[in-house]
Each structure stands twice: as C-alpha cells, then as structure tokens.
Amino acid sequence: MDLNQLLFHHQIALIQYGARDKDDHERRSHFDLVRHYQTRIARLRHDMGVTAYPQWS
C-alpha cells in the first residue's frame, strides 16, 4: 500500500472505532486496527525519509 492508501484506511479505522459504544467488544479490535495502520504509516514515512509533521521554521 502506498502512503495515501494507508492514511485512508487509518482514517476509516478511526471513524469505526469512534462509532462503537464503549461497552462494545469489537471496539478493541478496531483500536488494534488503528494502531496497526499507525505503525505501518510511521514505518513507511521513515523508509521514505520524511517526517510525520512538517518542520516549520
């Protein structure tokens, strides 16, 4: 997956996580998916040599 696809899927996972009730057992699996995409995004950014956020002067 390229960076844009990862960012898209991460955003969808965040939306699904937020839409669940706090008592929902599936909420934990959605959080794991959010963390999974976050890790993949960070790894890809590192491999590309770019920072997660711009370095403003």
C-alpha positions as CSV (number, residue, x, y, z in Angstrom):
1,M,0.0,0.0,0.0
2,D,1.2,3.5,-0.7
3,L,1.0,6.3,1.9
4,N,-2.3,7.7,0.7
5,Q,-4.0,4.3,1.0
6,L,-2.6,3.8,4.5
7,L,-3.8,7.2,5.6
8,F,-7.3,6.5,4.1
9,H,-7.6,3.1,5.9
10,H,-6.3,4.6,9.1
11,Q,-8.9,7.4,9.0
12,I,-11.7,4.8,8.3
13,A,-10.5,2.7,11.3
14,L,-10.6,5.8,13.5
15,I,-14.1,6.6,12.4
16,Q,-15.2,3.0,13.1
17,Y,-13.5,3.0,16.5
18,G,-15.2,6.2,17.4
19,A,-18.6,5.0,16.3
20,R,-18.6,2.0,18.6
21,D,-20.2,2.0,22.1
22,K,-17.7,2.0,24.9
23,D,-19.0,-1.4,26.0
24,D,-18.8,-3.0,22.6
25,H,-16.3,-5.9,22.4
26,E,-15.5,-5.1,18.8
27,R,-14.2,-1.6,19.9
28,R,-10.9,-3.2,21.0
29,S,-10.3,-4.9,17.6
30,H,-10.9,-1.5,15.9
31,F,-8.4,0.1,18.2
32,D,-5.9,-2.6,17.3
33,L,-6.5,-1.8,13.6
34,V,-6.0,1.9,14.2
35,R,-2.6,1.1,15.9
36,H,-1.7,-1.3,13.1
37,Y,-2.2,1.4,10.4
38,Q,-0.4,4.0,12.6
39,T,2.6,1.7,12.8
40,R,2.7,1.0,9.1
41,I,2.4,4.7,8.3
42,A,5.3,5.6,10.6
43,R,7.4,2.8,9.1
44,L,6.7,3.9,5.6
45,R,7.4,7.6,6.4
46,H,10.7,6.5,8.0
47,D,11.6,4.4,4.9
48,M,10.8,7.4,2.7
49,G,12.9,9.7,4.8
50,V,10.0,12.1,5.6
51,T,8.8,13.4,9.0
52,A,5.3,12.8,10.3
53,Y,4.8,16.5,10.6
54,P,6.3,19.5,8.7
55,Q,9.3,21.2,10.4
56,W,8.2,24.8,10.4
57,S,10.8,27.5,10.9
